[in-house]
Amino acid sequence: MLKGTRDGILKKVQPVSIHGQVSWDVFFTDVEDPDGQTHVARVGPEAVMGHNLEPGDRIQVEYLVGVAVRVTRVVPT
């Protein structure tokens, strides 16, 4: 995917430190298959909008040139 978004159900967020640089691994499944394959998006904490993600939240992951660049919690309407 060059540019686009993917909706998912958050499973967990795990901080990871690589040479002192903190990133977050965001584990999620597809909205239409919540028990299916788990996907991982590694982003910096500044790329997570709101910083209030909880397992079970619906999220949207934005991609640019195949790399996750933003994770946003989708508020139910």
PDB file of N, CA, C, O and CB in Angstrom:
ATOM      1  N   MET A   1       0.851  -1.166   0.000  1.00  0.00           N
ATOM      2  CA  MET A   1       0.000   0.000   0.000  1.00  0.00           C
ATOM      3  C   MET A   1       0.902   1.236   0.000  1.00  0.00           C
ATOM      4  O   MET A   1       1.655   1.458   0.948  1.00  0.00           O
ATOM      5  CB  MET A   1      -0.971  -0.006   1.226  1.00  0.00           C
ATOM      6  N   LEU A   2       0.825   2.027  -1.049  1.00  0.00           N
ATOM      7  CA  LEU A   2       1.646   3.231  -1.102  1.00  0.00           C
ATOM      8  C   LEU A   2       1.134   4.307  -0.153  1.00  0.00           C
ATOM      9  O   LEU A   2       1.902   4.889   0.612  1.00  0.00           O
ATOM     10  CB  LEU A   2       1.690   3.772  -2.518  1.00  0.00           C
ATOM     11  N   LYS A   3      -0.157   4.563  -0.210  1.00  0.00           N
ATOM     12  CA  LYS A   3      -0.762   5.535   0.692  1.00  0.00           C
ATOM     13  C   LYS A   3      -2.187   5.104   0.966  1.00  0.00           C
ATOM     14  O   LYS A   3      -2.937   4.789   0.041  1.00  0.00           O
ATOM     15  CB  LYS A   3      -0.716   6.972   0.097  1.00  0.00           C
ATOM     16  N   GLY A   4      -2.561   5.090   2.234  1.00  0.00           N
ATOM     17  CA  GLY A   4      -3.917   4.708   2.574  1.00  0.00           C
ATOM     18  C   GLY A   4      -4.065   4.451   4.058  1.00  0.00           C
ATOM     19  O   GLY A   4      -3.153   4.699   4.846  1.00  0.00           O
ATOM     20  N   THR A   5      -5.234   3.949   4.423  1.00  0.00           N
ATOM     21  CA  THR A   5      -5.514   3.656   5.826  1.00  0.00           C
ATOM     22  C   THR A   5      -6.035   2.236   5.963  1.00  0.00           C
ATOM     23  O   THR A   5      -6.506   1.626   5.003  1.00  0.00           O
ATOM     24  CB  THR A   5      -6.528   4.660   6.406  1.00  0.00           C
ATOM     25  N   ARG A   6      -5.938   1.737   7.167  1.00  0.00           N
ATOM     26  CA  ARG A   6      -6.420   0.399   7.471  1.00  0.00           C
ATOM     27  C   ARG A   6      -7.095   0.463   8.832  1.00  0.00           C
ATOM     28  O   ARG A   6      -6.501   0.944   9.797  1.00  0.00           O
ATOM     29  CB  ARG A   6      -5.257  -0.658   7.451  1.00  0.00           C
ATOM     30  N   ASP A   7      -8.329  -0.016   8.918  1.00  0.00           N
ATOM     31  CA  ASP A   7      -9.058  -0.049  10.181  1.00  0.00           C
ATOM     32  C   ASP A   7      -8.763  -1.348  10.899  1.00  0.00           C
ATOM     33  O   ASP A   7      -8.598  -2.397  10.276  1.00  0.00           O
ATOM     34  CB  ASP A   7     -10.575   0.113   9.952  1.00  0.00           C
ATOM     35  N   GLY A   8      -8.698  -1.263  12.233  1.00  0.00           N
ATOM     36  CA  GLY A   8      -8.394  -2.456  12.998  1.00  0.00           C
ATOM     37  C   GLY A   8      -8.934  -2.389  14.408  1.00  0.00           C
ATOM     38  O   GLY A   8      -9.464  -1.369  14.849  1.00  0.00           O
ATOM     39  N   ILE A   9      -8.786  -3.503  15.106  1.00  0.00           N
ATOM     40  CA  ILE A   9      -9.136  -3.618  16.519  1.00  0.00           C
ATOM     41  C   ILE A   9      -7.815  -3.766  17.277  1.00  0.00           C
ATOM     42  O   ILE A   9      -7.051  -4.695  17.019  1.00  0.00           O
ATOM     43  CB  ILE A   9     -10.119  -4.846  16.794  1.00  0.00           C
ATOM     44  N   LEU A  10      -7.549  -2.857  18.205  1.00  0.00           N
ATOM     45  CA  LEU A  10      -6.296  -2.863  18.949  1.00  0.00           C
ATOM     46  C   LEU A  10      -6.224  -4.066  19.886  1.00  0.00           C
ATOM     47  O   LEU A  10      -7.163  -4.336  20.634  1.00  0.00           O
ATOM     48  CB  LEU A  10      -6.141  -1.563  19.743  1.00  0.00           C
ATOM     49  N   LYS A  11      -5.117  -4.775  19.841  1.00  0.00           N
ATOM     50  CA  LYS A  11      -4.874  -5.895  20.748  1.00  0.00           C
ATOM     51  C   LYS A  11      -3.968  -5.464  21.892  1.00  0.00           C
ATOM     52  O   LYS A  11      -4.266  -5.731  23.056  1.00  0.00           O
ATOM     53  CB  LYS A  11      -4.251  -7.081  19.992  1.00  0.00           C
ATOM     54  N   LYS A  12      -2.846  -4.790  21.562  1.00  0.00           N
ATOM     55  CA  LYS A  12      -1.967  -4.276  22.612  1.00  0.00           C
ATOM     56  C   LYS A  12      -0.992  -3.272  22.018  1.00  0.00           C
ATOM     57  O   LYS A  12      -0.763  -3.237  20.809  1.00  0.00           O
ATOM     58  CB  LYS A  12      -1.203  -5.428  23.306  1.00  0.00           C
ATOM     59  N   VAL A  13      -0.420  -2.450  22.906  1.00  0.00           N
ATOM     60  CA  VAL A  13       0.636  -1.511  22.545  1.00  0.00           C
ATOM     61  C   VAL A  13       1.838  -1.868  23.417  1.00  0.00           C
ATOM     62  O   VAL A  13       1.732  -1.948  24.641  1.00  0.00           O
ATOM     63  CB  VAL A  13       0.183   0.004  22.744  1.00  0.00           C
ATOM     64  N   GLN A  14       2.972  -2.077  22.772  1.00  0.00           N
ATOM     65  CA  GLN A  14       4.167  -2.476  23.501  1.00  0.00           C
ATOM     66  C   GLN A  14       5.298  -1.496  23.186  1.00  0.00           C
ATOM     67  O   GLN A  14       5.706  -1.370  22.031  1.00  0.00           O
ATOM     68  CB  GLN A  14       4.578  -3.932  23.139  1.00  0.00           C
ATOM     69  N   PRO A  15       5.810  -0.793  24.220  1.00  0.00           N
ATOM     70  CA  PRO A  15       6.944   0.091  23.961  1.00  0.00           C
ATOM     71  C   PRO A  15       8.199  -0.729  23.683  1.00  0.00           C
ATOM     72  O   PRO A  15       8.391  -1.803  24.252  1.00  0.00           O
ATOM     73  CB  PRO A  15       7.177   1.041  25.152  1.00  0.00           C
ATOM     74  N   VAL A  16       9.042  -0.215  22.810  1.00  0.00           N
ATOM     75  CA  VAL A  16      10.297  -0.896  22.483  1.00  0.00           C
ATOM     76  C   VAL A  16      11.373   0.179  22.367  1.00  0.00           C
ATOM     77  O   VAL A  16      11.135   1.245  21.800  1.00  0.00           O
ATOM     78  CB  VAL A  16      10.178  -1.742  21.147  1.00  0.00           C
ATOM     79  N   SER A  17      12.545  -0.104  22.902  1.00  0.00           N
ATOM     80  CA  SER A  17      13.645   0.853  22.851  1.00  0.00           C
ATOM     81  C   SER A  17      14.749   0.282  21.978  1.00  0.00           C
ATOM     82  O   SER A  17      15.257  -0.809  22.234  1.00  0.00           O
ATOM     83  CB  SER A  17      14.178   1.180  24.275  1.00  0.00           C
ATOM     84  N   ILE A  18      15.111   1.023  20.952  1.00  0.00           N
ATOM     85  CA  ILE A  18      16.192   0.622  20.056  1.00  0.00           C
ATOM     86  C   ILE A  18      17.256   1.708  20.139  1.00  0.00           C
ATOM     87  O   ILE A  18      17.056   2.827  19.666  1.00  0.00           O
ATOM     88  CB  ILE A  18      15.683   0.415  18.569  1.00  0.00           C
ATOM     89  N   HIS A  19      18.385   1.365  20.744  1.00  0.00           N
ATOM     90  CA  HIS A  19      19.488   2.308  20.941  1.00  0.00           C
ATOM     91  C   HIS A  19      19.022   3.582  21.641  1.00  0.00           C
ATOM     92  O   HIS A  19      19.472   4.681  21.315  1.00  0.00           O
ATOM     93  CB  HIS A  19      20.128   2.659  19.599  1.00  0.00           C
ATOM     94  N   GLY A  20      18.118   3.423  22.606  1.00  0.00           N
ATOM     95  CA  GLY A  20      17.625   4.556  23.378  1.00  0.00           C
ATOM     96  C   GLY A  20      16.464   5.303  22.758  1.00  0.00           C
ATOM     97  O   GLY A  20      15.871   6.160  23.413  1.00  0.00           O
ATOM     98  N   GLN A  21      16.121   5.005  21.515  1.00  0.00           N
ATOM     99  CA  GLN A  21      14.982   5.645  20.850  1.00  0.00           C
ATOM    100  C   GLN A  21      13.729   4.810  21.103  1.00  0.00           C
ATOM    101  O   GLN A  21      13.665   3.650  20.696  1.00  0.00           O
ATOM    102  CB  GLN A  21      15.242   5.806  19.313  1.00  0.00           C
ATOM    103  N   VAL A  22      12.744   5.386  21.768  1.00  0.00           N
ATOM    104  CA  VAL A  22      11.525   4.650  22.112  1.00  0.00           C
ATOM    105  C   VAL A  22      10.542   4.683  20.950  1.00  0.00           C
ATOM    106  O   VAL A  22      10.254   5.741  20.391  1.00  0.00           O
ATOM    107  CB  VAL A  22      10.872   5.237  23.381  1.00  0.00           C
ATOM    108  N   SER A  23      10.041   3.523  20.602  1.00  0.00           N
ATOM    109  CA  SER A  23       8.969   3.374  19.615  1.00  0.00           C
ATOM    110  C   SER A  23       7.881   2.522  20.245  1.00  0.00           C
ATOM    111  O   SER A  23       8.091   1.903  21.288  1.00  0.00           O
ATOM    112  CB  SER A  23       9.492   2.731  18.275  1.00  0.00           C
ATOM    113  N   TRP A  24       6.732   2.494  19.615  1.00  0.00           N
ATOM    114  CA  TRP A  24       5.635   1.658  20.086  1.00  0.00           C
ATOM    115  C   TRP A  24       5.280   0.657  19.000  1.00  0.00           C
ATOM    116  O   TRP A  24       5.120   1.019  17.835  1.00  0.00           O
ATOM    117  CB  TRP A  24       4.401   2.517  20.474  1.00  0.00           C
ATOM    118  N   ASP A  25       5.156  -0.609  19.392  1.00  0.00           N
ATOM    119  CA  ASP A  25       4.617  -1.626  18.507  1.00  0.00           C
ATOM    120  C   ASP A  25       3.126  -1.721  18.787  1.00  0.00           C
ATOM    121  O   ASP A  25       2.715  -2.047  19.901  1.00  0.00           O
ATOM    122  CB  ASP A  25       5.332  -3.011  18.707  1.00  0.00           C
ATOM    123  N   VAL A  26       2.324  -1.436  17.780  1.00  0.00           N
ATOM    124  CA  VAL A  26       0.866  -1.454  17.902  1.00  0.00           C
ATOM    125  C   VAL A  26       0.372  -2.732  17.233  1.00  0.00           C
ATOM    126  O   VAL A  26       0.482  -2.888  16.017  1.00  0.00           O
ATOM    127  CB  VAL A  26       0.206  -0.170  17.253  1.00  0.00           C
ATOM    128  N   PHE A  27      -0.169  -3.639  18.032  1.00  0.00           N
ATOM    129  CA  PHE A  27      -0.673  -4.919  17.540  1.00  0.00           C
ATOM    130  C   PHE A  27      -2.172  -4.799  17.321  1.00  0.00           C
ATOM    131  O   PHE A  27      -2.899  -4.369  18.217  1.00  0.00           O
ATOM    132  CB  PHE A  27      -0.345  -6.077  18.532  1.00  0.00           C
ATOM    133  N   PHE A  28      -2.642  -5.177  16.130  1.00  0.00           N
ATOM    134  CA  PHE A  28      -4.066  -5.050  15.829  1.00  0.00           C
ATOM    135  C   PHE A  28      -4.497  -6.131  14.852  1.00  0.00           C
ATOM    136  O   PHE A  28      -3.680  -6.731  14.153  1.00  0.00           O
ATOM    137  CB  PHE A  28      -4.379  -3.658  15.259  1.00  0.00           C
ATOM    138  N   THR A  29      -5.809  -6.361  14.823  1.00  0.00           N
ATOM    139  CA  THR A  29      -6.410  -7.282  13.860  1.00  0.00           C
ATOM    140  C   THR A  29      -7.370  -6.503  12.982  1.00  0.00           C
ATOM    141  O   THR A  29      -7.746  -5.374  13.298  1.00  0.00           O
ATOM    142  CB  THR A  29      -7.141  -8.457  14.576  1.00  0.00           C
ATOM    143  N   ASP A  30      -7.761  -7.115  11.880  1.00  0.00           N
ATOM    144  CA  ASP A  30      -8.690  -6.493  10.947  1.00  0.00           C
ATOM    145  C   ASP A  30     -10.070  -6.383  11.585  1.00  0.00           C
ATOM    146  O   ASP A  30     -10.495  -7.289  12.302  1.00  0.00           O
ATOM    147  CB  ASP A  30      -8.762  -7.295   9.632  1.00  0.00           C
ATOM    148  N   VAL A  31     -10.769  -5.287  11.331  1.00  0.00           N
ATOM    149  CA  VAL A  31     -12.109  -5.070  11.880  1.00  0.00           C
ATOM    150  C   VAL A  31     -13.067  -6.190  11.468  1.00  0.00           C
ATOM    151  O   VAL A  31     -13.892  -6.631  12.268  1.00  0.00           O
ATOM    152  CB  VAL A  31     -12.659  -3.712  11.419  1.00  0.00           C
ATOM    153  N   GLU A  32     -12.956  -6.645  10.231  1.00  0.00           N
ATOM    154  CA  GLU A  32     -13.872  -7.668   9.721  1.00  0.00           C
ATOM    155  C   GLU A  32     -13.488  -9.082  10.146  1.00  0.00           C
ATOM    156  O   GLU A  32     -14.268 -10.015   9.956  1.00  0.00           O
ATOM    157  CB  GLU A  32     -13.926  -7.598   8.217  1.00  0.00           C
ATOM    158  N   ASP A  33     -12.296  -9.254  10.720  1.00  0.00           N
ATOM    159  CA  ASP A  33     -11.847 -10.566  11.193  1.00  0.00           C
ATOM    160  C   ASP A  33     -11.069 -10.395  12.501  1.00  0.00           C
ATOM    161  O   ASP A  33      -9.852 -10.578  12.529  1.00  0.00           O
ATOM    162  CB  ASP A  33     -10.965 -11.276  10.116  1.00  0.00           C
ATOM    163  N   PRO A  34     -11.786 -10.037  13.607  1.00  0.00           N
ATOM    164  CA  PRO A  34     -11.098  -9.719  14.862  1.00  0.00           C
ATOM    165  C   PRO A  34     -10.323 -10.887  15.473  1.00  0.00           C
ATOM    166  O   PRO A  34      -9.450 -10.666  16.312  1.00  0.00           O
ATOM    167  CB  PRO A  34     -12.093  -9.229  15.857  1.00  0.00           C
ATOM    168  N   ASP A  35     -10.619 -12.111  15.076  1.00  0.00           N
ATOM    169  CA  ASP A  35      -9.891 -13.270  15.594  1.00  0.00           C
ATOM    170  C   ASP A  35      -8.845 -13.762  14.602  1.00  0.00           C
ATOM    171  O   ASP A  35      -8.247 -14.819  14.801  1.00  0.00           O
ATOM    172  CB  ASP A  35     -10.862 -14.400  15.927  1.00  0.00           C
ATOM    173  N   GLY A  36      -8.624 -13.007  13.546  1.00  0.00           N
ATOM    174  CA  GLY A  36      -7.698 -13.409  12.488  1.00  0.00           C
ATOM    175  C   GLY A  36      -6.261 -13.027  12.782  1.00  0.00           C
ATOM    176  O   GLY A  36      -5.867 -12.872  13.938  1.00  0.00           O
ATOM    177  N   GLN A  37      -5.492 -12.880  11.732  1.00  0.00           N
ATOM    178  CA  GLN A  37      -4.070 -12.579  11.811  1.00  0.00           C
ATOM    179  C   GLN A  37      -3.817 -11.251  12.519  1.00  0.00           C
ATOM    180  O   GLN A  37      -4.525 -10.269  12.293  1.00  0.00           O
ATOM    181  CB  GLN A  37      -3.463 -12.550  10.416  1.00  0.00           C
ATOM    182  N   THR A  38      -2.805 -11.233  13.375  1.00  0.00           N
ATOM    183  CA  THR A  38      -2.416 -10.016  14.066  1.00  0.00           C
ATOM    184  C   THR A  38      -1.364  -9.284  13.241  1.00  0.00           C
ATOM    185  O   THR A  38      -0.390  -9.882  12.783  1.00  0.00           O
ATOM    186  CB  THR A  38      -1.884 -10.332  15.485  1.00  0.00           C
ATOM    187  N   HIS A  39      -1.572  -7.985  13.058  1.00  0.00           N
ATOM    188  CA  HIS A  39      -0.645  -7.136  12.324  1.00  0.00           C
ATOM    189  C   HIS A  39       0.080  -6.241  13.327  1.00  0.00           C
ATOM    190  O   HIS A  39      -0.435  -5.982  14.415  1.00  0.00           O
ATOM    191  CB  HIS A  39      -1.389  -6.285  11.239  1.00  0.00           C
ATOM    192  N   VAL A  40       1.265  -5.773  12.965  1.00  0.00           N
ATOM    193  CA  VAL A  40       2.044  -4.901  13.844  1.00  0.00           C
ATOM    194  C   VAL A  40       2.455  -3.654  13.074  1.00  0.00           C
ATOM    195  O   VAL A  40       2.933  -3.733  11.942  1.00  0.00           O
ATOM    196  CB  VAL A  40       3.295  -5.641  14.403  1.00  0.00           C
ATOM    197  N   ALA A  41       2.262  -2.512  13.704  1.00  0.00           N
ATOM    198  CA  ALA A  41       2.726  -1.242  13.150  1.00  0.00           C
ATOM    199  C   ALA A  41       3.673  -0.633  14.172  1.00  0.00           C
ATOM    200  O   ALA A  41       3.289  -0.434  15.325  1.00  0.00           O
ATOM    201  CB  ALA A  41       1.524  -0.267  12.818  1.00  0.00           C
ATOM    202  N   ARG A  42       4.905  -0.332  13.771  1.00  0.00           N
ATOM    203  CA  ARG A  42       5.869   0.313  14.671  1.00  0.00           C
ATOM    204  C   ARG A  42       5.901   1.801  14.357  1.00  0.00           C
ATOM    205  O   ARG A  42       6.228   2.215  13.245  1.00  0.00           O
ATOM    206  CB  ARG A  42       7.297  -0.317  14.530  1.00  0.00           C
ATOM    207  N   VAL A  43       5.551   2.597  15.373  1.00  0.00           N
ATOM    208  CA  VAL A  43       5.511   4.053  15.210  1.00  0.00           C
ATOM    209  C   VAL A  43       6.140   4.709  16.427  1.00  0.00           C
ATOM    210  O   VAL A  43       6.251   4.097  17.489  1.00  0.00           O
ATOM    211  CB  VAL A  43       4.053   4.557  15.009  1.00  0.00           C
ATOM    212  N   GLY A  44       6.549   5.955  16.264  1.00  0.00           N
ATOM    213  CA  GLY A  44       7.002   6.741  17.404  1.00  0.00           C
ATOM    214  C   GLY A  44       5.804   7.171  18.223  1.00  0.00           C
ATOM    215  O   GLY A  44       4.700   7.271  17.687  1.00  0.00           O
ATOM    216  N   PRO A  45       5.993   7.431  19.519  1.00  0.00           N
ATOM    217  CA  PRO A  45       4.851   7.825  20.361  1.00  0.00           C
ATOM    218  C   PRO A  45       4.155   9.094  19.862  1.00  0.00           C
ATOM    219  O   PRO A  45       2.967   9.289  20.120  1.00  0.00           O
ATOM    220  CB  PRO A  45       5.317   8.036  21.794  1.00  0.00           C
ATOM    221  N   GLU A  46       4.883   9.955  19.154  1.00  0.00           N
ATOM    222  CA  GLU A  46       4.273  11.188  18.627  1.00  0.00           C
ATOM    223  C   GLU A  46       3.297  10.913  17.494  1.00  0.00           C
ATOM    224  O   GLU A  46       2.506  11.785  17.135  1.00  0.00           O
ATOM    225  CB  GLU A  46       5.354  12.140  18.140  1.00  0.00           C
ATOM    226  N   ALA A  47       3.341   9.706  16.925  1.00  0.00           N
ATOM    227  CA  ALA A  47       2.453   9.350  15.817  1.00  0.00           C
ATOM    228  C   ALA A  47       1.139   8.739  16.297  1.00  0.00           C
ATOM    229  O   ALA A  47       0.267   8.431  15.484  1.00  0.00           O
ATOM    230  CB  ALA A  47       3.152   8.381  14.884  1.00  0.00           C
ATOM    231  N   VAL A  48       0.989   8.561  17.620  1.00  0.00           N
ATOM    232  CA  VAL A  48      -0.250   8.006  18.175  1.00  0.00           C
ATOM    233  C   VAL A  48      -1.095   9.167  18.665  1.00  0.00           C
ATOM    234  O   VAL A  48      -0.748   9.836  19.638  1.00  0.00           O
ATOM    235  CB  VAL A  48       0.037   6.984  19.336  1.00  0.00           C
ATOM    236  N   MET A  49      -2.198   9.398  17.987  1.00  0.00           N
ATOM    237  CA  MET A  49      -3.061  10.521  18.314  1.00  0.00           C
ATOM    238  C   MET A  49      -3.845  10.225  19.588  1.00  0.00           C
ATOM    239  O   MET A  49      -4.609   9.261  19.641  1.00  0.00           O
ATOM    240  CB  MET A  49      -4.018  10.828  17.149  1.00  0.00           C
ATOM    241  N   GLY A  50      -3.658  11.051  20.609  1.00  0.00           N
ATOM    242  CA  GLY A  50      -4.427  10.926  21.844  1.00  0.00           C
ATOM    243  C   GLY A  50      -3.723  10.180  22.953  1.00  0.00           C
ATOM    244  O   GLY A  50      -3.993  10.452  24.123  1.00  0.00           O
ATOM    245  N   HIS A  51      -2.840   9.260  22.647  1.00  0.00           N
ATOM    246  CA  HIS A  51      -2.090   8.481  23.637  1.00  0.00           C
ATOM    247  C   HIS A  51      -2.991   7.752  24.635  1.00  0.00           C
ATOM    248  O   HIS A  51      -2.515   7.349  25.696  1.00  0.00           O
ATOM    249  CB  HIS A  51      -1.144   9.390  24.388  1.00  0.00           C
ATOM    250  N   ASN A  52      -4.260   7.573  24.331  1.00  0.00           N
ATOM    251  CA  ASN A  52      -5.174   6.920  25.266  1.00  0.00           C
ATOM    252  C   ASN A  52      -5.751   5.648  24.667  1.00  0.00           C
ATOM    253  O   ASN A  52      -6.954   5.404  24.765  1.00  0.00           O
ATOM    254  CB  ASN A  52      -6.301   7.871  25.663  1.00  0.00           C
ATOM    255  N   LEU A  53      -4.911   4.846  24.054  1.00  0.00           N
ATOM    256  CA  LEU A  53      -5.367   3.611  23.427  1.00  0.00           C
ATOM    257  C   LEU A  53      -5.515   2.504  24.453  1.00  0.00           C
ATOM    258  O   LEU A  53      -4.672   2.339  25.334  1.00  0.00           O
ATOM    259  CB  LEU A  53      -4.403   3.180  22.329  1.00  0.00           C
ATOM    260  N   GLU A  54      -6.591   1.752  24.329  1.00  0.00           N
ATOM    261  CA  GLU A  54      -6.856   0.607  25.199  1.00  0.00           C
ATOM    262  C   GLU A  54      -7.153  -0.608  24.326  1.00  0.00           C
ATOM    263  O   GLU A  54      -7.744  -0.471  23.255  1.00  0.00           O
ATOM    264  CB  GLU A  54      -8.045   0.899  26.176  1.00  0.00           C
ATOM    265  N   PRO A  55      -6.746  -1.800  24.777  1.00  0.00           N
ATOM    266  CA  PRO A  55      -7.090  -3.005  24.004  1.00  0.00           C
ATOM    267  C   PRO A  55      -8.601  -3.071  23.765  1.00  0.00           C
ATOM    268  O   PRO A  55      -9.402  -2.802  24.661  1.00  0.00           O
ATOM    269  CB  PRO A  55      -6.606  -4.285  24.743  1.00  0.00           C
ATOM    270  N   GLY A  56      -8.964  -3.432  22.549  1.00  0.00           N
ATOM    271  CA  GLY A  56     -10.367  -3.492  22.166  1.00  0.00           C
ATOM    272  C   GLY A  56     -10.839  -2.248  21.428  1.00  0.00           C
ATOM    273  O   GLY A  56     -11.900  -2.265  20.803  1.00  0.00           O
ATOM    274  N   ASP A  57     -10.061  -1.163  21.494  1.00  0.00           N
ATOM    275  CA  ASP A  57     -10.423   0.066  20.776  1.00  0.00           C
ATOM    276  C   ASP A  57     -10.356  -0.167  19.273  1.00  0.00           C
ATOM    277  O   ASP A  57      -9.540  -0.947  18.782  1.00  0.00           O
ATOM    278  CB  ASP A  57      -9.491   1.235  21.179  1.00  0.00           C
ATOM    279  N   ARG A  58     -11.224   0.519  18.562  1.00  0.00           N
ATOM    280  CA  ARG A  58     -11.134   0.521  17.107  1.00  0.00           C
ATOM    281  C   ARG A  58     -10.137   1.603  16.717  1.00  0.00           C
ATOM    282  O   ARG A  58     -10.218   2.733  17.200  1.00  0.00           O
ATOM    283  CB  ARG A  58     -12.539   0.762  16.436  1.00  0.00           C
ATOM    284  N   ILE A  59      -9.204   1.258  15.850  1.00  0.00           N
ATOM    285  CA  ILE A  59      -8.167   2.198  15.447  1.00  0.00           C
ATOM    286  C   ILE A  59      -8.095   2.298  13.935  1.00  0.00           C
ATOM    287  O   ILE A  59      -8.628   1.460  13.208  1.00  0.00           O
ATOM    288  CB  ILE A  59      -6.812   1.780  16.014  1.00  0.00           C
ATOM    289  N   GLN A  60      -7.424   3.343  13.484  1.00  0.00           N
ATOM    290  CA  GLN A  60      -7.145   3.505  12.064  1.00  0.00           C
ATOM    291  C   GLN A  60      -5.647   3.756  11.935  1.00  0.00           C
ATOM    292  O   GLN A  60      -5.103   4.662  12.566  1.00  0.00           O
ATOM    293  CB  GLN A  60      -7.992   4.680  11.428  1.00  0.00           C
ATOM    294  N   VAL A  61      -4.990   2.945  11.113  1.00  0.00           N
ATOM    295  CA  VAL A  61      -3.558   3.065  10.884  1.00  0.00           C
ATOM    296  C   VAL A  61      -3.361   3.678   9.502  1.00  0.00           C
ATOM    297  O   VAL A  61      -3.858   3.162   8.501  1.00  0.00           O
ATOM    298  CB  VAL A  61      -2.838   1.676  11.004  1.00  0.00           C
ATOM    299  N   GLU A  62      -2.631   4.778   9.466  1.00  0.00           N
ATOM    300  CA  GLU A  62      -2.365   5.475   8.202  1.00  0.00           C
ATOM    301  C   GLU A  62      -0.988   5.064   7.695  1.00  0.00           C
ATOM    302  O   GLU A  62      -0.015   5.048   8.449  1.00  0.00           O
ATOM    303  CB  GLU A  62      -2.450   7.029   8.382  1.00  0.00           C
ATOM    304  N   TYR A  63      -0.917   4.732   6.406  1.00  0.00           N
ATOM    305  CA  TYR A  63       0.323   4.281   5.775  1.00  0.00           C
ATOM    306  C   TYR A  63       0.763   5.259   4.693  1.00  0.00           C
ATOM    307  O   TYR A  63      -0.061   5.871   4.012  1.00  0.00           O
ATOM    308  CB  TYR A  63       0.146   2.876   5.180  1.00  0.00           C
ATOM    309  N   LEU A  64       2.074   5.393   4.549  1.00  0.00           N
ATOM    310  CA  LEU A  64       2.661   6.164   3.479  1.00  0.00           C
ATOM    311  C   LEU A  64       3.866   5.379   2.970  1.00  0.00           C
ATOM    312  O   LEU A  64       4.781   5.085   3.739  1.00  0.00           O
ATOM    313  CB  LEU A  64       3.061   7.604   3.956  1.00  0.00           C
ATOM    314  N   VAL A  65       3.875   5.044   1.708  1.00  0.00           N
ATOM    315  CA  VAL A  65       4.908   4.227   1.068  1.00  0.00           C
ATOM    316  C   VAL A  65       5.108   2.919   1.839  1.00  0.00           C
ATOM    317  O   VAL A  65       6.234   2.458   2.028  1.00  0.00           O
ATOM    318  CB  VAL A  65       6.241   5.010   0.978  1.00  0.00           C
ATOM    319  N   GLY A  66       4.006   2.343   2.274  1.00  0.00           N
ATOM    320  CA  GLY A  66       4.038   1.048   2.938  1.00  0.00           C
ATOM    321  C   GLY A  66       4.471   1.061   4.390  1.00  0.00           C
ATOM    322  O   GLY A  66       4.612  -0.002   4.994  1.00  0.00           O
ATOM    323  N   VAL A  67       4.688   2.247   4.974  1.00  0.00           N
ATOM    324  CA  VAL A  67       5.144   2.363   6.357  1.00  0.00           C
ATOM    325  C   VAL A  67       4.058   3.059   7.180  1.00  0.00           C
ATOM    326  O   VAL A  67       3.496   4.067   6.753  1.00  0.00           O
ATOM    327  CB  VAL A  67       6.497   3.147   6.441  1.00  0.00           C
ATOM    328  N   ALA A  68       3.767   2.509   8.367  1.00  0.00           N
ATOM    329  CA  ALA A  68       2.784   3.136   9.254  1.00  0.00           C
ATOM    330  C   ALA A  68       3.325   4.471   9.743  1.00  0.00           C
ATOM    331  O   ALA A  68       4.448   4.547  10.239  1.00  0.00           O
ATOM    332  CB  ALA A  68       2.444   2.211  10.454  1.00  0.00           C
ATOM    333  N   VAL A  69       2.515   5.532   9.601  1.00  0.00           N
ATOM    334  CA  VAL A  69       2.954   6.863  10.010  1.00  0.00           C
ATOM    335  C   VAL A  69       2.061   7.481  11.081  1.00  0.00           C
ATOM    336  O   VAL A  69       2.456   8.461  11.713  1.00  0.00           O
ATOM    337  CB  VAL A  69       3.002   7.771   8.813  1.00  0.00           C
ATOM    338  N   ARG A  70       0.866   6.932  11.299  1.00  0.00           N
ATOM    339  CA  ARG A  70      -0.037   7.477  12.303  1.00  0.00           C
ATOM    340  C   ARG A  70      -1.040   6.424  12.739  1.00  0.00           C
ATOM    341  O   ARG A  70      -1.510   5.616  11.939  1.00  0.00           O
ATOM    342  CB  ARG A  70      -0.762   8.713  11.764  1.00  0.00           C
ATOM    343  N   VAL A  71      -1.359   6.451  14.035  1.00  0.00           N
ATOM    344  CA  VAL A  71      -2.398   5.585  14.583  1.00  0.00           C
ATOM    345  C   VAL A  71      -3.389   6.483  15.311  1.00  0.00           C
ATOM    346  O   VAL A  71      -3.009   7.280  16.170  1.00  0.00           O
ATOM    347  CB  VAL A  71      -1.798   4.482  15.544  1.00  0.00           C
ATOM    348  N   THR A  72      -4.655   6.345  14.960  1.00  0.00           N
ATOM    349  CA  THR A  72      -5.702   7.172  15.538  1.00  0.00           C
ATOM    350  C   THR A  72      -6.804   6.279  16.103  1.00  0.00           C
ATOM    351  O   THR A  72      -7.225   5.318  15.458  1.00  0.00           O
ATOM    352  CB  THR A  72      -6.274   8.151  14.486  1.00  0.00           C
ATOM    353  N   ARG A  73      -7.264   6.599  17.301  1.00  0.00           N
ATOM    354  CA  ARG A  73      -8.403   5.886  17.880  1.00  0.00           C
ATOM    355  C   ARG A  73      -9.669   6.402  17.197  1.00  0.00           C
ATOM    356  O   ARG A  73      -9.875   7.610  17.077  1.00  0.00           O
ATOM    357  CB  ARG A  73      -8.474   6.083  19.447  1.00  0.00           C
ATOM    358  N   VAL A  74     -10.511   5.474  16.754  1.00  0.00           N
ATOM    359  CA  VAL A  74     -11.765   5.834  16.102  1.00  0.00           C
ATOM    360  C   VAL A  74     -12.854   5.880  17.160  1.00  0.00           C
ATOM    361  O   VAL A  74     -13.149   4.877  17.810  1.00  0.00           O
ATOM    362  CB  VAL A  74     -12.128   4.826  14.964  1.00  0.00           C
ATOM    363  N   VAL A  75     -13.445   7.051  17.324  1.00  0.00           N
ATOM    364  CA  VAL A  75     -14.500   7.229  18.319  1.00  0.00           C
ATOM    365  C   VAL A  75     -15.818   6.769  17.731  1.00  0.00           C
ATOM    366  O   VAL A  75     -16.214   7.239  16.664  1.00  0.00           O
ATOM    367  CB  VAL A  75     -14.593   8.705  18.782  1.00  0.00           C
ATOM    368  N   PRO A  76     -16.517   5.843  18.417  1.00  0.00           N
ATOM    369  CA  PRO A  76     -17.809   5.383  17.894  1.00  0.00           C
ATOM    370  C   PRO A  76     -18.823   6.516  17.850  1.00  0.00           C
ATOM    371  O   PRO A  76     -18.868   7.362  18.743  1.00  0.00           O
ATOM    372  CB  PRO A  76     -18.352   4.235  18.745  1.00  0.00           C
ATOM    373  N   THR A  77     -19.633   6.520  16.802  1.00  0.00           N
ATOM    374  CA  THR A  77     -20.648   7.567  16.677  1.00  0.00           C
ATOM    375  C   THR A  77     -22.033   7.015  16.811  1.00  0.00           C
ATOM    376  O   THR A  77     -23.006   7.764  16.730  1.00  0.00           O
ATOM    377  CB  THR A  77     -20.517   8.280  15.362  1.00  0.00           C
TER     378      THR A  77
END
